[in-house]
């Protein structure tokens, strides 16, 4: 039969990690050694042995996870071929399988790798922040799942299968671990039968450890962990054909974990880019390149006609990080802001399995609530406030005296009271990031001796899904599976905030002078913090799917499946910073301002809208076809074709507005795979080989535009090889080895502007830092340098200057105003400022020039996809020494190598992630009958600071790079017992 599980002796090469034991024959005579225990997986939504399934799937049993020290998703990647994992910028993470990961950033993006619990899809899960405990197994399916699993996933599926109650008898287990960093971890499980048809299982874990990172600012340790999770499961079996499983799970973390491990930068002395394009040094961005600096600069204030002296500094003078020494260690930072991290998740699941003869009906429902809230220093550095002294003294003077006209102090006093309540030499106050947009001018501030800057990422989400599957297990050659799923996910709040003293100062000063000039009451520009806010997002998704399984002969089988997908997404969002005047007297929500009508969150619609509302829908038919042939009972080959799909989404509104698409389309992938699953030498050697080729259309890819992640699409070609093996030369020895090769490239001509080099390598171009909004543009043409100098001169700005020779920037750079340059290039500089109209003939003499925002586009054709290591290899060796008293000693050593990869699609040396090696070892003493153990362990033996991912920030932040790393070396001892 095609779908009945033929439980062959075999185990995933990446999943074996526990000793082989002798098994008695049916006659009870001398034991024989088998090739290992059978791993049952649900890769085709039915129980089948791992070696039987014609899919590239790896599975890890609970014993395997423990022996290979796989405690979480970050560890899981090390032993899997063509799989990588990294944390990412906004409290999220990315599982990349065969070069396809979560390159799309935003609330409306779907995950490329579908994450499931017991077969049910999860949305916005915090599952990868917790640690594994009391699991039956973890399954990883590589390749697009175009038919059976939840919502479609273009890269693959990770399915976490929890341990279920055992009705056969009482059981319990407990484990206590102590390690360096004062780490204390406890795990426990109790299994309790209640009569003959009901069973209860309760399990949990708790972890508390000191921080991995030392903070030089106050001598503290940050990046600690304090978290726990508990799971309760109930199984009801009233008869042999009926099984009902109920599961409740809760996870909570509350600590000072760093969302971003470190920031790197090849410092740009000009301040135009902030960071250069050749290296990732341990240095800080040039603060003059940041939005907080350009909006408070003497040069911008002069162009605005403000009284001299209010600027916090000059764009051409020393910046706030000029004398800051960035620690040359990923585990050492110097920050005045202690990070805060909170996350929790609730899962409630019910699963009914009902058999009717040769038919089986499965009903599954899952409800989920998740939240995450993280805040940390935006620059992980200490800004120098000494350059602010003159401006703060002038602010205090204007606040205490009617300098401009009688009563003018009322316009400046609220700024001084909010930002420097103790006077110019006292603490500096920065807006707290509040859900109601209330900041320092509403009395909601955080104060410190240095200028503070921090960001916050916060999301609240609920989701539920229901799925029904009907499958057959007939004795004939034909069987089937049909099913349907409906899911809803609702985000009630998603916000990303950036707060800085300079942003508050700019909002206050520019707003006050705007109010003065308009004869309005004392006001500032709201919001005083940058906030990208999704106020509401809802996904409605359903799919109908089915597969036919036909045994052409006893050894040749064919599978054909189809799926219809339908997704609808609606979103309400806005992006604000200094967007409209708000009177200081309004101490409530700034959106209650009488001047809020001047704010338009949706330029795509007539009139001014306080929020942008959009709805998109996508549908697609996908499927797969598989032909598998059994050469012998121990050897199988298969060939498959699969069509994968992932729905598109909606880009967030931008501030300032740039020309980007409001939505992005769905992904589509045609995947071809051939594979062979083999067991040799009487079960002592298992070797599986897979080759694949992907033709990818409209791969979703994120980039930063105007301080916001927007998503575009590109085409790509991917192919690779995977080899998994396990050798058991004797009952005492286990050796596993995995190898993979991956080749990814952008297909066809794909043109995008590189945020690290907006000049696109053009030596005639001038890269402009727009001092009115912190963004970048590029002026092109043979006369671009002279043109920029001519426009800048009457504005009090300097002309273009070269970047350092080792920065890999061929263009020159300058501070400027892109709108002025664009008006001059269009032949009407007077449109920007009538006083500059006589300058136009001179500008015309420099020949044709162009002004491109955000820069010159370059062709990505042939570039590697991000987070796609070309080579991966892992090997594990385990020996079991058994003693006459029933005790055993099991040492194990594992090593994994991950090859070169890139942090983004522009490649180049600055985006190159170096290869890294991770090695683990442990030795475990087991008591008689395995009823207790003592284990010593070490993880990351060589203490490698392995970088797994990069994130390049926006031009208004100075183009620094956030890096994400694996944990440092850990070691300790654990004791445990089983009953």
Secondary structure, DSSP 8 states (H G I E B T S, - for coil): --SS----S---TTT--S----B--TTS-S-B--S----EE-TTSS-EETTT-SS-EEEEEHHHHHHTT--SHHHHHHHSTTEEEEE-SSS-EEEEETTB-----STT---SEEEEETTEE-SS--TTTS---SEEEEEEEES-B-SSSSS-BSSEEEEEEE----TTS-EEEEEEEEETTTEEEEEEEEEEEETTTEEEEEEEEEEEE--SEEETTTTEEES-EEEEEEEEEEEEEEETTEEEEEEEEEEEEEE---SS-EEE--B-TTSSSSB-SS---S----GGGSHHHHTTBHHHHHHTT--TT--SB-TTS--TTTT----SSTTEE--SS--EEEEEEEEEEEEEEEEETTEEEEEEEEEEEEEEEEEEESSSS----GGGHHHHHHHHHHHHS--SSTTTHHHHHHHHHHH-TT-TTS-EEEE---TT---GGGT-EEEESS--EEEEEEEEEEEEEEEEEEEE--SSSEEEEEEEEEEEEEEEEEEEEEEEHHHHHHHHHHHHHHHHHHT--SEEEE-SSEEEEEEEEEEEEEEEEEEEEEESSSSEEEEEEEEEEEEEEEEEEEEESS-EEEETT--S-GGG-TTGGG--S-TTSSS--SSEEEEEEEEEEEEEEEEEEEEETTEEEEEEEEEEEE--EE----SS-----SEE--EEEEEEEEEEEEEEGGGTEEEEEEEEEEEEEEEEEEEEETTEEEEEEEEEEEEEEEEEEEEEEETTEEEEEEEEEEEEEE-S--EEE-TT-TTTT-TT-EEEEETTTS-EEEEESTTHHHHHHHHHHHTT----EE--GGG---SEEEEE-HHHHHHHHTT-GGGT-GGGGGGHHHHHTT---EEESS--EEE-TT---TT--SEEEEEEEEEEEE-TTS-EEEEEEEEEEE--EESSTT-SGGGEE--EEEEEEEEEEE-GGG-EEEEEEEESTT----EEEEEE--GGGTS-EEEEE----EEEEEEEEE-
